[in-house]
Amino acid sequence: MMTPPLTPHRQRGGDVARMAARADVVLVYPQRAPRQGRHWIMPSLGLMYLSASLRQAGYTVRHIDHTFLERHEVLAEIDRLRPSVIGIYCMITMQDEALSLAEQVRGKALTVVGGPYPSGEPETFVDQFDLVAVGEGEETIVSIMEHLDDRRFEEIPGVVFKRDGEVVRGTARQRTKEMSHLPLPYRDDVPNEQYIAYWRKHWKDATTPLMSTRGCPFRCDFCHKSVFGDLFSARPVESVVAEMRQIAELGYDHIWMSDDLFTLNYKRTFELARAIEDAHLPLTWECLSRVTHVDQALFEQMHRAGCKRIFFGIESGDERVLKEMKKGITPDQARSAVEACVASGIKAAGFFMVGYIGETTDSLIRSINFSSSLPLDYVSYTIAYPLPGTGFYERVRERRMHGEWHKVRHNRLLFNTDFSEHKLRAAILKGAIQHKLNRLHMRPAARAFQLATDPVLRVMK
């Protein structure tokens, strides 16, 4: 464990200007904007929350978003700010950027990594970082600052690190249902103008994330909940509306509600939607939902509040595969929810997974044809991905192949199965074409294509 270059200084009251001489903490989001194509790129809400919590505790902070910057610019800014702590966010699809950055800044400050990937697999990171923050980070990062002088990091819940060659684990940080103590995420360090320009160029509506709840109590076998876990907690309605007002003032048009499960609490969702409607904000929004705990009355209220689209995690059109996934839903429930959503005036989108445990050629064809029969505005198909820390991962561990997805929708097959990656990709293409034809109201053509390609998929290996 190395010693930070400077003892942090506290500055209570007022924010430190972006061009301050130095900062106690630098938080880095290592996402890079792809040079070609259009992509869903958004700032890190997690780092905004950490920034707000550190500021509330009196520390000076700079949140550097790598998205539109070159690496040399990020490194130059870190050198200029001379922080005591450098925090880096990491998820599987940006692991290469996070690890290469860590190597370049190691020795300049105490390095901390957090986010979904290190929270699920902390041992993977203990050699590259001084500390690994597991789970929610707002209290953890403040505690790390408080222990910079005495170095008693083992006393901090939610921290893993190496000392004298041995892995040291703090106790697990316990989550609470109470969220009213959280400050609003600090957005002033985010390159908002560049995000707005990017989104308007590629997607029309400038979009940024907001999280109104945390956690999900359901136990889908493939789902990785390393940060927020099973405990569902919700922010006060007034807090969410206040944050939406801030987002509108920054110039955004649209919000991605990044909750794991926005609609879980029916009554609370209805109240929030009514409050958003009453606020008359110049914003639209979209969210994630299960196909249960919803009905058309709720969707109609959400529509009046500006909801434009709901993403449903349907995953399969085959009941047996859904049971293998431990989804706790049926295809009939999925169809009912999607149809109610569309009837209310909200676009529906669906997530589907192919090649899961128990998948057969029959279930694969049934799922693809089911997905393309739904009135979905958008459909996403991915090859089943055994994320570390999930039940799915443990079930295929002995068949797990080397590698990870190193970018969003890398869509590699990562475990030995009865299907080839080629066949799964063919199924995805089949579903995408059928969905497109149905969206273009070319149902006879979609049906003819389905009948022609079902036998082809059956004979593929």
N, C-alpha and C positions, 0 to 999 in steps of 0.2 A: 504494500500500500504506500503510495507516494504522498508527499506533503503538498498541499495547495500553495500557490505562490503568495497569496495575500489573504489575510484574515478578512472576512466579509464585514462590510460596514452597513449599518442600518440607516435608512432614511425614511422616517415616518412622515406621512402627510404629503400628498402630491406624487405624481409619477415622474420618473427620471426621463429626461429627453432621450430620444433614440440615439443621438450623437454624444451621449455622456462619455466622459473620459474613460470609464471602465464600468464593469458590471459585476456583481457578486456571482450571478448565475447566467450562463448562456444556454438556452434550450434550442436544439437544432432538429428541424424536421427534414430528413434526408430525401424526401420525394423529389424526383426530377420530372419536369414536363417533357413528354416524348417529343422528339423533333418532327415526327410525321403523324398524320392522322388526327382524329379528335378523341379525347379521352375524358372520363369523369375524374378530374383532378380537383381536390378540395384541400383547404388548409387543415391543420391538425387541431381538432377541438380539444383533445387531451392536453396538448401543450398550452393552449389558451387557458385552460383551467389551472394548470400548474403555475403559469405566469401570474394569474390573478391571486392565487393563494400565497405565493411568495411576496407579491406586492402588499397584500393584506398584512403579512407578517413583518413588513418593513424592509425587505431586501430589494436591491436593484437588479433588474432582470432585462435581458434582451432575448427575444424569441426570433431566431433566424430561420426563415423558411427558404429552403434550398431550391424550391420548385423552379424558379425563374433565374437562379443565380448559377454561375460557374463555380466549380469547387475552389479555385484560387480566390474567388471573392469571399466565399464563406470563411476560408482559413485566414484571410487578411483581416476580416472583421473580428474573428476570435482573438487574433494576436493583438489587435488594437484595444479590445475591451479587457484583456487580461483577467478573465474570470477566475474565481476560486473553484467553481464547479461547472462542468460541461455536461448537460443532459441530452441524450440522443434518443429519439423515438424509434421503435423498430417493429415492423410486422414482417411476415414471411416474404411478401412480395417486394420489400425494399431492404432485405437483409444485406445484399451486396454493398449498397450505398452506405448503410449504417456501419458495417464492419470496416470498410475501407476508410471512412471518416474517423472512426475510433483509432485506427492505427496511426493516422496522421496527426491526431491531437494528443495521443497518449504522452504523458509527462508534462503537459502544459497546465493541467489542472486535474482535480479529482474527476474521473469520468464515470457517469451513471447512465445505464440504459434501462428503458422501460417500454411498455407497450404490450400488445398481445403475444408476440413470439417469445420474448424473454420471460414474460409472466408464466407462460406454459412450460418453457424449457430453460430455466435459469442457468443450469450447469453448462449449457452450450456457450454462455457468454462470460463466465467468470474469469477466463484467461485473457479476454480482450478488454474488459472493463474493470474498474476498481470496485464498483458496486452494481448489483442488479436489483432494480425495484420491481417487486411482484405485486400485481393487483392495482387497486386505485392508488394514485400517486400524490394527491394533494397534501395529505398529512405527512406522507413519507418524505417528500422532498424538503419540507420545512424542517422535519426532524434531522435530516442529513445535515442541513445548514447549522442546526443547533449543536451538532456533535462534531463539527469540523475540528475544533481545538482538542477535544479529549479523545477523539477517534474511537469512541465506544459504539461503533456501528452495530454490534451484535445486540444492543439494547433496542434497536429500532424494529418494530414489527414490519414485515414485508420486505426485508432486505436480505440478499444472499451475496456472499463474496468469498474470496480466498485469502487465508492468512496462514503463512508458513506452510504453504502447499496443501492445506486442508480446507475443504469447503465449509463455511460457517453460515448457518441459516438462522435468521431472526424468527421469532414466532410469526405465525400467519396474521396478517392484518385483517381484523374483523370489520365487515361492512355493517352499516346501519341503514334502517329504512328512512332515517331523517336526512333530508337534502336541503332544508331551508338555510343551513349554515353556509352553504357554498356560495362564494361570490360569483357574479356573472363572469363568464370567460372573457379574458382581456384580448380584444381584437385589434388594438391600435398598432401592434407590431406586425400584423399580417399584411402582405402586399395586396390589399384589397382591390386597388385599381387594376392591377395586373390580372387578378383572378376574374374580375368583372369583365375586362376586355376579352380575356380568353373565352369565357363562357358565352358572351354575346356573339363572338366571332363564330364559335363552333356549335353552340346549342341554343342560341337566341336568348334564353332567360339566364341571367347571372345568378348562380346558385352557391349557397354556402350552408354548412351543417349547423344543426342545433340538436341538443339532446334533452328531452323533457323527462325521460325516465331512464333508469339503469337496471340491468339484470333481467333474467328470464327464468321462471320456475320450471319450465319444461325440460325434459332430459333427452332430447334428440341425440341419437348415438354418434352422429358425425359432427356435432356442434362443439366449438371450442369457446368456452366462456371463462378464459383465464383471468380477465381483468375484473369483470363485474359479477360473475358467478350466477347462482340461482336466486339470490334474494332480489325481489322486485321492489324498487323504490321509485317514488315520483316526486318531482319538484312541485312547489306551490304554483297554481295556475297563474297568479299575478307575476311570478318570476319569469315564467315562460313568455308571457305577453310582453313584459319589459324588455327581454332579450330580443324578441322579434322587432320591437320598436327600434332598438339600436341597430339591428341589421338593416332595416329599411332606411335609416338615416345614413348608413354607410353607402347606400346606392344599389343594394342587391334587389333582385326581382323575385327570387324564389328561394325556398328553404328545403333542404333535405333533412327531415326528421330522422336522425341516426339512431334512434332508440332500437334496441333489439326487438321490442314488441310494443309498438306504440298503442295498440288498441286493447291491451290485456284487461285493464280495469274499465269496464263499460261505462260506469257512471262518471268516473273521472275524465275519460276521453270525451264524453258528451259535454261535460261542464267546460272543459278546455276549449273544445270547438265552439261552444256558444260564446265564451269570453273572447276568442279570436275574432269571431264574427262581429261582436259588439265593439271591438277596438277599431274597426274600419281601417285596417292596415293595408298599404299598397303592396301586398305580398301574396303569392300563391305558395303551395307547399305539397309535399308528398311524403309517404311514410311506408313502414313495413307493418304487416299484419299476419296473424294466423287466419285460417278460414273458419275458426270457431270464435266465440265471444263477440260476434258481430251480427248486425242485421241491417236491413235497408233503412230503417229510421236513423240509425247511427250514421250510415253513409250519407244520408241526405243532409244531416246537420254538418258533417265534415265538409260536404260540398259547399254549403252556404258559407262556411268559414274559409273557403279558398283552396281546399284540397283538390288537386288536379289528377293525382294518380296514386294508387295503392299497390305496393308490391307484396304478393302473397308467396310464402314459402311452401309450395305444393310438393315439389321434389319428385313425385312419381305418380303415375296414373294406375298403378297396380297395387291392390290392397295388401298382397303378401310382402312386397318390397317395402311398403310404408310401415308394416309391422316390424320388419327387420331394422328399419331406421328408427323405430320407436317414436314415430311422429305423432301418433294419437289422433290421426285424422283419416277420413275416407275420401275417395274420389268424388262421391256424391256431395259431401260437405264442401269440397273444393269448388265444384260446379255451382252449387247454390250461392256461395259467397261471391264468386266472380260475377255471376249474373245479377245479384243484388247490387253489387258495386257499380256495374255498368248501367243498370236501370236508374241509379241515383244521379247519374251524370258524371261520375268519376271514371277515369280510365283505369283499367286493371292490367297489372303486369304479373308475370309468374316466373319463379325460379324452379328449374328442374335439374335432376342429377341422373346420370346414366352410369351403368356398370357397378352399382352397389352390390354388397353381399347378397346373394340369393337371386340376383338378376338372371333371367333366362332370355332366350331369343323372343319367346312369346311375351314376357313381361316388358321387354325393351320396346317391341313394336306397339304393344298396348299403351305404354306410357307416352311414346312419341305421338301416336295418333290421338290420344286423349288430350295432350297439351295443345295440339293444333286445332282441336275441335272447340276449344274454349274461346270466348270473345275477348281475347287478350290484346291489348295495344302493343305490348312488348313481351318477349319471352327470352329467357336466358337458359341455355343448356350448358352444363359443365360435366366433365368426367369426375366421378366420385374421388374425393381427395382425403386420404386418411391423415388428418392433422394430428401432430403430437399432442398427447394429453386427452384424447377422446377415446370413447369406447370402441369406435370404428378402428382407430389406430391399433389398439390392443388386439382386436380380433384378427387383423391382417398382419400383425407384427412379423410373424415368421415368413410371410410372403412379400414383405415390404422390399421394394427395390430402392437403390441408392438415388438420392436427389430430392429436390423440392421444386415448387413453382417459384421461379425467380422474377416473375412479373405477373401482373393481373391477367387472369385467364390464360395462363401458360398452357393449361389443359393437357398436361401429361398424365399418362397412366402410371401410377407409382406403386402398384402391387400386382403380383402375378394372379391372373384370373382366367376364367374360361374364355373371355373375350379378348381379341386383339385391340390395341389402340385404334387401328385402322377401322375396325368395325364400329367402334363407339363414335369415332369422328364421322363416319358415314351416317349413323343414326342421327347425330346432331344436325348434319346438313339436311337430311330428309325432313326433320322436324322444322327447321328454319324455312325451307322452301314451302312446305305445306302451310305453315303459319302465314307466310308472306302472301301466298295465293288467296287464302281465306280473308286476310286483311284487305286485299284488293277486290273483294267480293267476287272472286273467281272460283266459287265453290265447286262447280263441275270439274274444273281443271285440277283443283286440289284433290278431289276425290279420285280422279283418274290417275293422278301422280301417286297417291297413296296405294291404290290397287296395283300399280305397276312396280312400285319399289318394295312393298312388303315381301314378296318372294325373293327379291335380290338380297335383302337384309338377312333373310332366313338362311341362305346358302353361304353367306360370308362367314369366315372364321375369325 
